[in-house]
Amino acid sequence: MFGLGGGSTPQVSSQQKLQAAEAELDMVTGMFNQLVNQCHRKCINKAYNESDVTKQEAICLDRCVSKYFETNLQVGENMQKLGQSGAFMGRQ
Amino acid sequence: MDQLNIKEQQEFQTIVEQKQMKDFMNLYSNLVSRCFDDCVNDFTSANLTTKENSCLAKCSEKFLKHSERIGQRFQEQKYVSTF
């Protein structure tokens, strides 16, 4: 039926590619900014007794980042599960 | 994700630079707010006290070092999850 030449994959326009790249950049930057703010709140002592990050604070920060990424995955999975059960309920 | 060709990469680089500038401005105002909130609480004078100035200096430096560390850990995590 499609006797014309050309690939079977649709051509993604330049603009679409740039928009997708920009969206990904925004997502990553957004996540990073959240991480900076929240881990500062959870780990850094506001008395500012010194200008360096203490050893204890550093350990807290490392763990904070790790847990944040894990949380990201976990919540994503939870949302998927909730979405699936929601869809089934909708069909009935 | 589709790879960008040279021309698209250049265009994207312009977008990235604009965002970096905007991000830096946000960082700056965020830092001012944060350090003001944490350090400046003595309104018996209209000028910053020595204690407050000292606190501001530490606050700023600490935040930047904190941000740097987060950045390092973030990079490590990001590459793990991509593969």
Backbone of each chain as nested JSON, in Angstrom:
{
  "chains": [
    {"id": "A", "residues": [
      {"number": 1, "name": "MET", "atoms": {"N": [0.823, -1.192, 0.0], "CA": [0.0, 0.0, 0.0], "C": [0.865, 1.252, 0.0]}},
      {"number": 2, "name": "PHE", "atoms": {"N": [1.872, 1.256, 0.827], "CA": [2.771, 2.417, 0.856], "C": [3.927, 2.148, -0.09]}},
      {"number": 3, "name": "GLY", "atoms": {"N": [3.678, 2.456, -1.345], "CA": [4.688, 2.169, -2.364], "C": [5.801, 3.188, -2.405]}},
      {"number": 4, "name": "LEU", "atoms": {"N": [5.634, 4.274, -1.72], "CA": [6.665, 5.308, -1.758], "C": [7.895, 4.87, -0.979]}},
      {"number": 5, "name": "GLY", "atoms": {"N": [9.017, 5.43, -1.373], "CA": [10.266, 5.109, -0.672], "C": [10.311, 5.811, 0.676]}},
      {"number": 6, "name": "GLY", "atoms": {"N": [11.379, 5.706, 1.345], "CA": [11.52, 6.359, 2.653], "C": [11.356, 5.371, 3.786]}},
      {"number": 7, "name": "GLY", "atoms": {"N": [11.853, 5.692, 4.927], "CA": [11.844, 4.81, 6.094], "C": [10.457, 4.66, 6.687]}},
      {"number": 8, "name": "SER", "atoms": {"N": [10.298, 3.654, 7.508], "CA": [9.016, 3.426, 8.158], "C": [8.886, 4.287, 9.417]}},
      {"number": 9, "name": "THR", "atoms": {"N": [10.035, 4.763, 9.97], "CA": [9.972, 5.617, 11.176], "C": [9.649, 7.043, 10.757]}},
      {"number": 10, "name": "PRO", "atoms": {"N": [8.718, 7.711, 11.463], "CA": [8.36, 9.101, 11.123], "C": [9.511, 10.045, 11.434]}},
      {"number": 11, "name": "GLN", "atoms": {"N": [9.655, 11.064, 10.599], "CA": [10.72, 12.041, 10.798], "C": [10.355, 12.959, 11.964]}},
      {"number": 12, "name": "VAL", "atoms": {"N": [11.231, 13.003, 12.961], "CA": [11.025, 13.918, 14.076], "C": [11.65, 15.245, 13.704]}},
      {"number": 13, "name": "SER", "atoms": {"N": [10.865, 16.321, 13.774], "CA": [11.392, 17.612, 13.336], "C": [12.456, 18.124, 14.287]}},
      {"number": 14, "name": "SER", "atoms": {"N": [13.256, 19.047, 13.773], "CA": [14.321, 19.654, 14.556], "C": [13.755, 20.302, 15.811]}},
      {"number": 15, "name": "GLN", "atoms": {"N": [12.648, 20.99, 15.62], "CA": [12.033, 21.701, 16.723], "C": [11.58, 20.74, 17.816]}},
      {"number": 16, "name": "GLN", "atoms": {"N": [11.03, 19.602, 17.379], "CA": [10.565, 18.607, 18.342], "C": [11.73, 18.048, 19.144]}},
      {"number": 17, "name": "LYS", "atoms": {"N": [12.859, 17.794, 18.444], "CA": [14.035, 17.256, 19.119], "C": [14.545, 18.24, 20.16]}},
      {"number": 18, "name": "LEU", "atoms": {"N": [14.58, 19.538, 19.775], "CA": [15.068, 20.56, 20.696], "C": [14.14, 20.705, 21.89]}},
      {"number": 19, "name": "GLN", "atoms": {"N": [12.835, 20.633, 21.626], "CA": [11.868, 20.737, 22.711], "C": [12.011, 19.578, 23.682]}},
      {"number": 20, "name": "ALA", "atoms": {"N": [12.227, 18.381, 23.152], "CA": [12.404, 17.196, 23.996], "C": [13.67, 17.335, 24.836]}},
      {"number": 21, "name": "ALA", "atoms": {"N": [14.744, 17.814, 24.204], "CA": [16.008, 18.002, 24.923], "C": [15.847, 19.051, 26.014]}},
      {"number": 22, "name": "GLU", "atoms": {"N": [15.136, 20.119, 25.686], "CA": [14.913, 21.193, 26.65], "C": [14.071, 20.704, 27.827]}},
      {"number": 23, "name": "ALA", "atoms": {"N": [13.051, 19.913, 27.518], "CA": [12.189, 19.367, 28.575], "C": [12.991, 18.493, 29.529]}},
      {"number": 24, "name": "GLU", "atoms": {"N": [13.882, 17.692, 28.959], "CA": [14.705, 16.83, 29.803], "C": [15.646, 17.662, 30.678]}},
      {"number": 25, "name": "LEU", "atoms": {"N": [16.238, 18.689, 30.075], "CA": [17.138, 19.57, 30.826], "C": [16.4, 20.241, 31.979]}},
      {"number": 26, "name": "ASP", "atoms": {"N": [15.184, 20.718, 31.703], "CA": [14.375, 21.368, 32.743], "C": [14.07, 20.411, 33.881]}},
      {"number": 27, "name": "MET", "atoms": {"N": [13.765, 19.172, 33.513], "CA": [13.44, 18.168, 34.518], "C": [14.639, 17.9, 35.42]}},
      {"number": 28, "name": "VAL", "atoms": {"N": [15.792, 17.722, 34.815], "CA": [17.012, 17.436, 35.575], "C": [17.407, 18.627, 36.451]}},
      {"number": 29, "name": "THR", "atoms": {"N": [17.351, 19.83, 35.875], "CA": [17.688, 21.046, 36.638], "C": [16.726, 21.232, 37.802]}},
      {"number": 30, "name": "GLY", "atoms": {"N": [15.439, 21.005, 37.535], "CA": [14.421, 21.122, 38.58], "C": [14.692, 20.168, 39.726]}},
      {"number": 31, "name": "MET", "atoms": {"N": [15.006, 18.949, 39.373], "CA": [15.289, 17.926, 40.37], "C": [16.519, 18.312, 41.187]}},
      {"number": 32, "name": "PHE", "atoms": {"N": [17.539, 18.795, 40.52], "CA": [18.764, 19.208, 41.207], "C": [18.493, 20.342, 42.196]}},
      {"number": 33, "name": "ASN", "atoms": {"N": [17.737, 21.343, 41.761], "CA": [17.438, 22.481, 42.635], "C": [16.649, 22.055, 43.867]}},
      {"number": 34, "name": "GLN", "atoms": {"N": [15.685, 21.158, 43.659], "CA": [14.908, 20.612, 44.776], "C": [15.833, 19.926, 45.772]}},
      {"number": 35, "name": "LEU", "atoms": {"N": [16.725, 19.124, 45.207], "CA": [17.673, 18.355, 46.006], "C": [18.546, 19.277, 46.85]}},
      {"number": 36, "name": "VAL", "atoms": {"N": [19.055, 20.331, 46.247], "CA": [19.911, 21.281, 46.965], "C": [19.144, 21.897, 48.128]}},
      {"number": 37, "name": "ASN", "atoms": {"N": [17.932, 22.366, 47.848], "CA": [17.149, 23.036, 48.887], "C": [16.741, 22.099, 50.013]}},
      {"number": 38, "name": "GLN", "atoms": {"N": [16.225, 20.934, 49.651], "CA": [15.717, 20.031, 50.673], "C": [16.81, 19.41, 51.516]}},
      {"number": 39, "name": "CYS", "atoms": {"N": [17.912, 19.026, 50.884], "CA": [19.0, 18.442, 51.666], "C": [19.684, 19.488, 52.539]}},
      {"number": 40, "name": "HIS", "atoms": {"N": [19.673, 20.732, 52.104], "CA": [20.2, 21.809, 52.951], "C": [19.342, 21.928, 54.202]}},
      {"number": 41, "name": "ARG", "atoms": {"N": [18.047, 21.885, 53.98], "CA": [17.11, 21.994, 55.096], "C": [17.274, 20.831, 56.072]}},
      {"number": 42, "name": "LYS", "atoms": {"N": [17.47, 19.646, 55.544], "CA": [17.544, 18.45, 56.387], "C": [18.906, 18.208, 57.026]}},
      {"number": 43, "name": "CYS", "atoms": {"N": [19.948, 18.719, 56.427], "CA": [21.29, 18.334, 56.881], "C": [22.182, 19.447, 57.44]}},
      {"number": 44, "name": "ILE", "atoms": {"N": [21.973, 20.668, 56.954], "CA": [22.914, 21.728, 57.313], "C": [22.464, 22.465, 58.562]}},
      {"number": 45, "name": "ASN", "atoms": {"N": [23.397, 22.612, 59.505], "CA": [23.142, 23.317, 60.754], "C": [23.089, 24.824, 60.523]}},
      {"number": 46, "name": "LYS", "atoms": {"N": [21.965, 25.417, 60.833], "CA": [21.772, 26.839, 60.552], "C": [22.483, 27.779, 61.503]}},
      {"number": 47, "name": "ALA", "atoms": {"N": [23.193, 27.237, 62.475], "CA": [23.961, 28.092, 63.386], "C": [25.186, 28.66, 62.671]}},
      {"number": 48, "name": "TYR", "atoms": {"N": [25.568, 28.033, 61.563], "CA": [26.722, 28.457, 60.773], "C": [27.942, 28.752, 61.651]}},
      {"number": 49, "name": "ASN", "atoms": {"N": [28.342, 27.736, 62.376], "CA": [29.513, 27.886, 63.249], "C": [30.817, 27.893, 62.46]}},
      {"number": 50, "name": "GLU", "atoms": {"N": [30.766, 27.342, 61.276], "CA": [31.968, 27.313, 60.432], "C": [31.54, 27.511, 58.976]}},
      {"number": 51, "name": "SER", "atoms": {"N": [32.509, 27.836, 58.105], "CA": [32.178, 28.084, 56.697], "C": [32.315, 26.83, 55.848]}},
      {"number": 52, "name": "ASP", "atoms": {"N": [32.839, 25.758, 56.428], "CA": [32.965, 24.495, 55.693], "C": [31.813, 23.579, 56.053]}},
      {"number": 53, "name": "VAL", "atoms": {"N": [31.552, 22.63, 55.191], "CA": [30.591, 21.587, 55.487], "C": [31.298, 20.586, 56.4]}},
      {"number": 54, "name": "THR", "atoms": {"N": [30.723, 20.33, 57.58], "CA": [31.373, 19.406, 58.525], "C": [31.279, 17.97, 58.017]}},
      {"number": 55, "name": "LYS", "atoms": {"N": [32.075, 17.094, 58.648], "CA": [32.092, 15.678, 58.231], "C": [30.706, 15.071, 58.387]}},
      {"number": 56, "name": "GLN", "atoms": {"N": [30.07, 15.385, 59.496], "CA": [28.746, 14.847, 59.758], "C": [27.73, 15.319, 58.72]}},
      {"number": 57, "name": "GLU", "atoms": {"N": [27.81, 16.617, 58.42], "CA": [26.903, 17.177, 57.419], "C": [27.153, 16.549, 56.057]}},
      {"number": 58, "name": "ALA", "atoms": {"N": [28.409, 16.311, 55.745], "CA": [28.778, 15.718, 54.459], "C": [28.182, 14.323, 54.307]}},
      {"number": 59, "name": "ILE", "atoms": {"N": [28.279, 13.532, 55.374], "CA": [27.709, 12.173, 55.356], "C": [26.201, 12.256, 55.165]}},
      {"number": 60, "name": "CYS", "atoms": {"N": [25.597, 13.194, 55.9], "CA": [24.149, 13.387, 55.788], "C": [23.77, 13.742, 54.356]}},
      {"number": 61, "name": "LEU", "atoms": {"N": [24.535, 14.637, 53.724], "CA": [24.249, 15.056, 52.358], "C": [24.326, 13.884, 51.38]}},
      {"number": 62, "name": "ASP", "atoms": {"N": [25.382, 13.082, 51.515], "CA": [25.546, 11.926, 50.624], "C": [24.332, 11.003, 50.728]}},
      {"number": 63, "name": "ARG", "atoms": {"N": [23.931, 10.748, 51.956], "CA": [22.795, 9.846, 52.174], "C": [21.496, 10.484, 51.7]}},
      {"number": 64, "name": "CYS", "atoms": {"N": [21.411, 11.793, 51.871], "CA": [20.223, 12.53, 51.445], "C": [20.018, 12.387, 49.939]}},
      {"number": 65, "name": "VAL", "atoms": {"N": [21.09, 12.566, 49.173], "CA": [21.001, 12.447, 47.714], "C": [20.589, 11.038, 47.323]}},
      {"number": 66, "name": "SER", "atoms": {"N": [21.228, 10.066, 47.955], "CA": [20.926, 8.67, 47.657], "C": [19.464, 8.349, 47.921]}},
      {"number": 67, "name": "LYS", "atoms": {"N": [18.972, 8.787, 49.065], "CA": [17.583, 8.519, 49.436], "C": [16.604, 9.252, 48.537]}},
      {"number": 68, "name": "TYR", "atoms": {"N": [17.0, 10.441, 48.125], "CA": [16.122, 11.209, 47.24], "C": [15.893, 10.476, 45.931]}},
      {"number": 69, "name": "PHE", "atoms": {"N": [16.97, 9.939, 45.361], "CA": [16.843, 9.196, 44.103], "C": [16.005, 7.933, 44.296]}},
      {"number": 70, "name": "GLU", "atoms": {"N": [16.206, 7.298, 45.415], "CA": [15.433, 6.087, 45.712], "C": [13.951, 6.442, 45.855]}},
      {"number": 71, "name": "THR", "atoms": {"N": [13.705, 7.563, 46.526], "CA": [12.334, 8.05, 46.704], "C": [11.704, 8.317, 45.344]}},
      {"number": 72, "name": "ASN", "atoms": {"N": [12.489, 8.913, 44.471], "CA": [12.027, 9.227, 43.122], "C": [11.538, 7.97, 42.405]}},
      {"number": 73, "name": "LEU", "atoms": {"N": [12.339, 6.911, 42.487], "CA": [11.974, 5.637, 41.862], "C": [10.723, 5.054, 42.504]}},
      {"number": 74, "name": "GLN", "atoms": {"N": [10.739, 5.031, 43.832], "CA": [9.656, 4.42, 44.606], "C": [8.317, 5.082, 44.31]}},
      {"number": 75, "name": "VAL", "atoms": {"N": [8.316, 6.408, 44.365], "CA": [7.086, 7.152, 44.112], "C": [6.622, 6.935, 42.678]}},
      {"number": 76, "name": "GLY", "atoms": {"N": [7.541, 6.86, 41.756], "CA": [7.222, 6.576, 40.358], "C": [6.526, 5.237, 40.214]}},
      {"number": 77, "name": "GLU", "atoms": {"N": [7.073, 4.232, 40.869], "CA": [6.462, 2.899, 40.847], "C": [5.073, 2.924, 41.474]}},
      {"number": 78, "name": "ASN", "atoms": {"N": [4.967, 3.583, 42.624], "CA": [3.678, 3.677, 43.314], "C": [2.625, 4.314, 42.429]}},
      {"number": 79, "name": "MET", "atoms": {"N": [3.038, 5.372, 41.748], "CA": [2.104, 6.073, 40.863], "C": [1.649, 5.175, 39.727]}},
      {"number": 80, "name": "GLN", "atoms": {"N": [2.591, 4.38, 39.197], "CA": [2.242, 3.454, 38.114], "C": [1.206, 2.443, 38.58]}},
      {"number": 81, "name": "LYS", "atoms": {"N": [1.464, 1.888, 39.765], "CA": [0.536, 0.879, 40.302], "C": [-0.846, 1.489, 40.499]}},
      {"number": 82, "name": "LEU", "atoms": {"N": [-0.876, 2.672, 41.072], "CA": [-2.147, 3.353, 41.322], "C": [-2.841, 3.657, 40.004]}},
      {"number": 83, "name": "GLY", "atoms": {"N": [-2.063, 4.04, 39.009], "CA": [-2.606, 4.346, 37.693], "C": [-3.246, 3.132, 37.062]}},
      {"number": 84, "name": "GLN", "atoms": {"N": [-2.576, 1.979, 37.201], "CA": [-3.1, 0.738, 36.608], "C": [-4.435, 0.353, 37.233]}},
      {"number": 85, "name": "SER", "atoms": {"N": [-4.473, 0.357, 38.579], "CA": [-5.716, -0.055, 39.241], "C": [-6.828, 0.94, 38.903]}},
      {"number": 86, "name": "GLY", "atoms": {"N": [-6.471, 2.194, 38.757], "CA": [-7.446, 3.232, 38.394], "C": [-8.034, 2.958, 37.028]}},
      {"number": 87, "name": "ALA", "atoms": {"N": [-7.176, 2.539, 36.088], "CA": [-7.625, 2.267, 34.716], "C": [-8.577, 1.093, 34.689]}},
      {"number": 88, "name": "PHE", "atoms": {"N": [-8.262, 0.048, 35.474], "CA": [-9.145, -1.119, 35.509], "C": [-10.512, -0.742, 36.026]}},
      {"number": 89, "name": "MET", "atoms": {"N": [-10.504, 0.073, 37.092], "CA": [-11.778, 0.484, 37.675], "C": [-12.58, 1.282, 36.662]}},
      {"number": 90, "name": "GLY", "atoms": {"N": [-11.888, 2.078, 35.89], "CA": [-12.551, 2.924, 34.894], "C": [-13.254, 2.119, 33.825]}},
      {"number": 91, "name": "ARG", "atoms": {"N": [-12.624, 0.979, 33.439], "CA": [-13.19, 0.171, 32.345], "C": [-14.447, -0.556, 32.776]}},
      {"number": 92, "name": "GLN", "atoms": {"N": [-14.543, -0.871, 34.055], "CA": [-15.735, -1.577, 34.573], "C": [-16.842, -0.553, 34.798]}}
    ]},
    {"id": "B", "residues": [
      {"number": 1, "name": "MET", "atoms": {"N": [16.35, 8.851, 23.258], "CA": [16.187, 10.23, 22.777], "C": [17.001, 10.41, 21.513]}},
      {"number": 2, "name": "ASP", "atoms": {"N": [16.438, 11.102, 20.522], "CA": [17.151, 11.327, 19.26], "C": [18.381, 12.186, 19.492]}},
      {"number": 3, "name": "GLN", "atoms": {"N": [19.428, 11.877, 18.777], "CA": [20.649, 12.681, 18.873], "C": [20.469, 13.961, 18.076]}},
      {"number": 4, "name": "LEU", "atoms": {"N": [21.071, 15.048, 18.577], "CA": [20.992, 16.32, 17.876], "C": [22.16, 16.442, 16.923]}},
      {"number": 5, "name": "ASN", "atoms": {"N": [21.886, 16.964, 15.701], "CA": [22.994, 17.185, 14.77], "C": [23.744, 18.455, 15.187]}},
      {"number": 6, "name": "ILE", "atoms": {"N": [24.79, 18.783, 14.444], "CA": [25.665, 19.902, 14.82], "C": [24.882, 21.209, 14.967]}},
      {"number": 7, "name": "LYS", "atoms": {"N": [24.04, 21.483, 13.978], "CA": [23.281, 22.741, 13.985], "C": [22.343, 22.784, 15.201]}},
      {"number": 8, "name": "GLU", "atoms": {"N": [21.697, 21.654, 15.452], "CA": [20.771, 21.564, 16.585], "C": [21.516, 21.69, 17.91]}},
      {"number": 9, "name": "GLN", "atoms": {"N": [22.706, 21.095, 17.94], "CA": [23.528, 21.183, 19.152], "C": [23.871, 22.63, 19.478]}},
      {"number": 10, "name": "GLN", "atoms": {"N": [24.214, 23.392, 18.418], "CA": [24.57, 24.801, 18.605], "C": [23.383, 25.586, 19.13]}},
      {"number": 11, "name": "GLU", "atoms": {"N": [22.222, 25.287, 18.535], "CA": [20.999, 25.966, 18.966], "C": [20.686, 25.613, 20.411]}},
      {"number": 12, "name": "PHE", "atoms": {"N": [20.864, 24.343, 20.737], "CA": [20.613, 23.888, 22.091], "C": [21.576, 24.533, 23.071]}},
      {"number": 13, "name": "GLN", "atoms": {"N": [22.804, 24.708, 22.656], "CA": [23.818, 25.321, 23.512], "C": [23.404, 26.74, 23.912]}},
      {"number": 14, "name": "THR", "atoms": {"N": [22.802, 27.466, 22.968], "CA": [22.297, 28.82, 23.254], "C": [21.221, 28.757, 24.322]}},
      {"number": 15, "name": "ILE", "atoms": {"N": [20.31, 27.782, 24.161], "CA": [19.235, 27.591, 25.146], "C": [19.837, 27.28, 26.52]}},
      {"number": 16, "name": "VAL", "atoms": {"N": [20.818, 26.393, 26.551], "CA": [21.474, 25.999, 27.794], "C": [22.088, 27.217, 28.478]}},
      {"number": 17, "name": "GLU", "atoms": {"N": [22.772, 28.064, 27.692], "CA": [23.426, 29.249, 28.262], "C": [22.414, 30.21, 28.866]}},
      {"number": 18, "name": "GLN", "atoms": {"N": [21.283, 30.385, 28.176], "CA": [20.229, 31.258, 28.704], "C": [19.697, 30.72, 30.026]}},
      {"number": 19, "name": "LYS", "atoms": {"N": [19.502, 29.409, 30.066], "CA": [18.995, 28.79, 31.285], "C": [20.005, 28.894, 32.419]}},
      {"number": 20, "name": "GLN", "atoms": {"N": [21.273, 28.771, 32.084], "CA": [22.312, 28.857, 33.113], "C": [22.33, 30.24, 33.749]}},
      {"number": 21, "name": "MET", "atoms": {"N": [22.15, 31.256, 32.911], "CA": [22.122, 32.625, 33.408], "C": [20.941, 32.834, 34.347]}},
      {"number": 22, "name": "LYS", "atoms": {"N": [19.787, 32.342, 33.911], "CA": [18.571, 32.469, 34.7], "C": [18.738, 31.708, 36.024]}},
      {"number": 23, "name": "ASP", "atoms": {"N": [19.32, 30.537, 35.935], "CA": [19.539, 29.693, 37.107], "C": [20.473, 30.378, 38.1]}},
      {"number": 24, "name": "PHE", "atoms": {"N": [21.486, 31.042, 37.588], "CA": [22.424, 31.743, 38.451], "C": [21.735, 32.887, 39.184]}},
      {"number": 25, "name": "MET", "atoms": {"N": [20.882, 33.624, 38.485], "CA": [20.137, 34.715, 39.12], "C": [19.243, 34.182, 40.231]}},
      {"number": 26, "name": "ASN", "atoms": {"N": [18.608, 33.046, 39.971], "CA": [17.762, 32.41, 40.98], "C": [18.58, 31.964, 42.178]}},
      {"number": 27, "name": "LEU", "atoms": {"N": [19.741, 31.402, 41.906], "CA": [20.642, 30.96, 42.969], "C": [21.003, 32.133, 43.873]}},
      {"number": 28, "name": "TYR", "atoms": {"N": [21.344, 33.244, 43.242], "CA": [21.741, 34.44, 43.978], "C": [20.614, 34.933, 44.89]}},
      {"number": 29, "name": "SER", "atoms": {"N": [19.42, 35.117, 44.347], "CA": [18.321, 35.638, 45.17], "C": [17.894, 34.636, 46.233]}},
      {"number": 30, "name": "ASN", "atoms": {"N": [17.978, 33.369, 45.889], "CA": [17.672, 32.302, 46.848], "C": [18.646, 32.357, 48.032]}},
      {"number": 31, "name": "LEU", "atoms": {"N": [19.92, 32.571, 47.718], "CA": [20.956, 32.618, 48.746], "C": [20.772, 33.821, 49.66]}},
      {"number": 32, "name": "VAL", "atoms": {"N": [20.44, 34.966, 49.053], "CA": [20.201, 36.172, 49.851], "C": [19.057, 35.922, 50.835]}},
      {"number": 33, "name": "SER", "atoms": {"N": [17.948, 35.389, 50.329], "CA": [16.789, 35.087, 51.173], "C": [17.156, 34.142, 52.306]}},
      {"number": 34, "name": "ARG", "atoms": {"N": [17.833, 33.083, 51.934], "CA": [18.182, 32.056, 52.897], "C": [19.064, 32.607, 54.012]}},
      {"number": 35, "name": "CYS", "atoms": {"N": [20.139, 33.297, 53.63], "CA": [21.086, 33.797, 54.631], "C": [20.474, 34.928, 55.455]}},
      {"number": 36, "name": "PHE", "atoms": {"N": [19.637, 35.717, 54.845], "CA": [18.937, 36.758, 55.605], "C": [18.05, 36.103, 56.662]}},
      {"number": 37, "name": "ASP", "atoms": {"N": [17.298, 35.107, 56.221], "CA": [16.398, 34.393, 57.108], "C": [17.141, 33.772, 58.286]}},
      {"number": 38, "name": "ASP", "atoms": {"N": [18.263, 33.133, 57.984], "CA": [19.008, 32.41, 59.011], "C": [19.863, 33.308, 59.896]}},
      {"number": 39, "name": "CYS", "atoms": {"N": [20.375, 34.39, 59.352], "CA": [21.387, 35.173, 60.067], "C": [20.917, 36.502, 60.648]}},
      {"number": 40, "name": "VAL", "atoms": {"N": [19.957, 37.128, 59.988], "CA": [19.621, 38.499, 60.381], "C": [18.341, 38.538, 61.192]}},
      {"number": 41, "name": "ASN", "atoms": {"N": [18.496, 38.704, 62.511], "CA": [17.325, 38.71, 63.387], "C": [17.363, 39.798, 64.445]}},
      {"number": 42, "name": "ASP", "atoms": {"N": [18.371, 40.659, 64.358], "CA": [18.548, 41.693, 65.368], "C": [18.194, 43.057, 64.781]}},
      {"number": 43, "name": "PHE", "atoms": {"N": [17.035, 43.572, 65.096], "CA": [16.606, 44.835, 64.501], "C": [16.672, 46.01, 65.472]}},
      {"number": 44, "name": "THR", "atoms": {"N": [17.627, 45.95, 66.387], "CA": [17.862, 47.094, 67.281], "C": [18.658, 48.162, 66.543]}},
      {"number": 45, "name": "SER", "atoms": {"N": [19.16, 47.822, 65.374], "CA": [19.916, 48.752, 64.534], "C": [19.51, 48.572, 63.073]}},
      {"number": 46, "name": "ALA", "atoms": {"N": [19.741, 49.616, 62.27], "CA": [19.431, 49.536, 60.842], "C": [20.612, 48.986, 60.055]}},
      {"number": 47, "name": "ASN", "atoms": {"N": [21.751, 48.817, 60.709], "CA": [22.933, 48.256, 60.058], "C": [23.212, 46.853, 60.576]}},
      {"number": 48, "name": "LEU", "atoms": {"N": [23.826, 46.058, 59.719], "CA": [24.191, 44.694, 60.112], "C": [25.242, 44.722, 61.212]}},
      {"number": 49, "name": "THR", "atoms": {"N": [25.064, 43.858, 62.21], "CA": [26.059, 43.755, 63.279], "C": [27.25, 42.933, 62.784]}},
      {"number": 50, "name": "THR", "atoms": {"N": [28.344, 42.962, 63.551], "CA": [29.542, 42.189, 63.19], "C": [29.198, 40.707, 63.177]}},
      {"number": 51, "name": "LYS", "atoms": {"N": [28.393, 40.315, 64.173], "CA": [27.982, 38.914, 64.277], "C": [27.201, 38.488, 63.038]}},
      {"number": 52, "name": "GLU", "atoms": {"N": [26.289, 39.369, 62.625], "CA": [25.469, 39.057, 61.459], "C": [26.315, 38.979, 60.19]}},
      {"number": 53, "name": "ASN", "atoms": {"N": [27.244, 39.908, 60.042], "CA": [28.142, 39.89, 58.884], "C": [28.938, 38.593, 58.82]}},
      {"number": 54, "name": "SER", "atoms": {"N": [29.45, 38.198, 59.983], "CA": [30.227, 36.959, 60.069], "C": [29.366, 35.76, 59.685]}},
      {"number": 55, "name": "CYS", "atoms": {"N": [28.131, 35.779, 60.174], "CA": [27.188, 34.699, 59.864], "C": [26.899, 34.648, 58.363]}},
      {"number": 56, "name": "LEU", "atoms": {"N": [26.689, 35.808, 57.768], "CA": [26.398, 35.878, 56.336], "C": [27.533, 35.282, 55.507]}},
      {"number": 57, "name": "ALA", "atoms": {"N": [28.764, 35.621, 55.904], "CA": [29.933, 35.105, 55.181], "C": [29.972, 33.577, 55.235]}},
      {"number": 58, "name": "LYS", "atoms": {"N": [29.757, 33.053, 56.423], "CA": [29.79, 31.59, 56.589], "C": [28.624, 30.932, 55.877]}},
      {"number": 59, "name": "CYS", "atoms": {"N": [27.469, 31.567, 55.972], "CA": [26.272, 31.034, 55.327], "C": [26.486, 30.867, 53.829]}},
      {"number": 60, "name": "SER", "atoms": {"N": [26.991, 31.931, 53.191], "CA": [27.201, 31.911, 51.741], "C": [28.196, 30.847, 51.333]}},
      {"number": 61, "name": "GLU", "atoms": {"N": [29.348, 30.846, 52.037], "CA": [30.394, 29.889, 51.682], "C": [29.919, 28.457, 51.893]}},
      {"number": 62, "name": "LYS", "atoms": {"N": [29.259, 28.244, 53.013], "CA": [28.764, 26.906, 53.321], "C": [27.76, 26.435, 52.283]}},
      {"number": 63, "name": "PHE", "atoms": {"N": [26.881, 27.328, 51.876], "CA": [25.877, 26.951, 50.893], "C": [26.519, 26.547, 49.578]}},
      {"number": 64, "name": "LEU", "atoms": {"N": [27.497, 27.308, 49.167], "CA": [28.158, 26.996, 47.895], "C": [28.902, 25.662, 47.963]}},
      {"number": 65, "name": "LYS", "atoms": {"N": [29.542, 25.394, 49.091], "CA": [30.234, 24.107, 49.251], "C": [29.231, 22.964, 49.31]}},
      {"number": 66, "name": "HIS", "atoms": {"N": [28.127, 23.225, 49.972], "CA": [27.049, 22.239, 50.069], "C": [26.528, 21.907, 48.677]}},
      {"number": 67, "name": "SER", "atoms": {"N": [26.261, 22.955, 47.919], "CA": [25.747, 22.822, 46.571], "C": [26.702, 22.022, 45.684]}},
      {"number": 68, "name": "GLU", "atoms": {"N": [27.981, 22.273, 45.862], "CA": [29.021, 21.575, 45.115], "C": [28.984, 20.078, 45.404]}},
      {"number": 69, "name": "ARG", "atoms": {"N": [28.858, 19.748, 46.696], "CA": [28.844, 18.341, 47.08], "C": [27.617, 17.636, 46.518]}},
      {"number": 70, "name": "ILE", "atoms": {"N": [26.477, 18.303, 46.622], "CA": [25.24, 17.752, 46.065], "C": [25.439, 17.475, 44.573]}},
      {"number": 71, "name": "GLY", "atoms": {"N": [26.059, 18.428, 43.89], "CA": [26.33, 18.29, 42.469], "C": [27.15, 17.054, 42.143]}},
      {"number": 72, "name": "GLN", "atoms": {"N": [28.176, 16.814, 42.952], "CA": [29.025, 15.63, 42.74], "C": [28.232, 14.343, 42.912]}},
      {"number": 73, "name": "ARG", "atoms": {"N": [27.48, 14.248, 44.007], "CA": [26.686, 13.045, 44.275], "C": [25.616, 12.865, 43.197]}},
      {"number": 74, "name": "PHE", "atoms": {"N": [25.056, 13.979, 42.771], "CA": [24.008, 13.967, 41.752], "C": [24.525, 13.368, 40.455]}},
      {"number": 75, "name": "GLN", "atoms": {"N": [25.704, 13.806, 40.037], "CA": [26.33, 13.288, 38.823], "C": [26.484, 11.773, 38.888]}},
      {"number": 76, "name": "GLU", "atoms": {"N": [26.975, 11.301, 40.03], "CA": [27.194, 9.86, 40.206], "C": [25.877, 9.102, 40.074]}},
      {"number": 77, "name": "GLN", "atoms": {"N": [24.853, 9.623, 40.711], "CA": [23.545, 8.965, 40.68], "C": [22.968, 8.962, 39.284]}},
      {"number": 78, "name": "LYS", "atoms": {"N": [23.042, 10.074, 38.616], "CA": [22.425, 10.227, 37.307], "C": [22.963, 9.198, 36.336]}},
      {"number": 79, "name": "TYR", "atoms": {"N": [24.278, 8.979, 36.345], "CA": [24.857, 8.03, 35.405], "C": [24.459, 6.611, 35.738]}},
      {"number": 80, "name": "VAL", "atoms": {"N": [24.268, 6.349, 37.033], "CA": [23.846, 5.003, 37.432], "C": [22.472, 4.698, 36.872]}},
      {"number": 81, "name": "SER", "atoms": {"N": [21.55, 5.66, 37.007], "CA": [20.169, 5.396, 36.614], "C": [19.983, 5.376, 35.103]}},
      {"number": 82, "name": "THR", "atoms": {"N": [20.872, 6.068, 34.355], "CA": [20.746, 6.08, 32.901], "C": [21.028, 4.702, 32.314]}},
      {"number": 83, "name": "PHE", "atoms": {"N": [22.007, 3.997, 32.895], "CA": [22.352, 2.673, 32.403], "C": [21.672, 1.663, 33.284]}}
    ]}
  ]
}
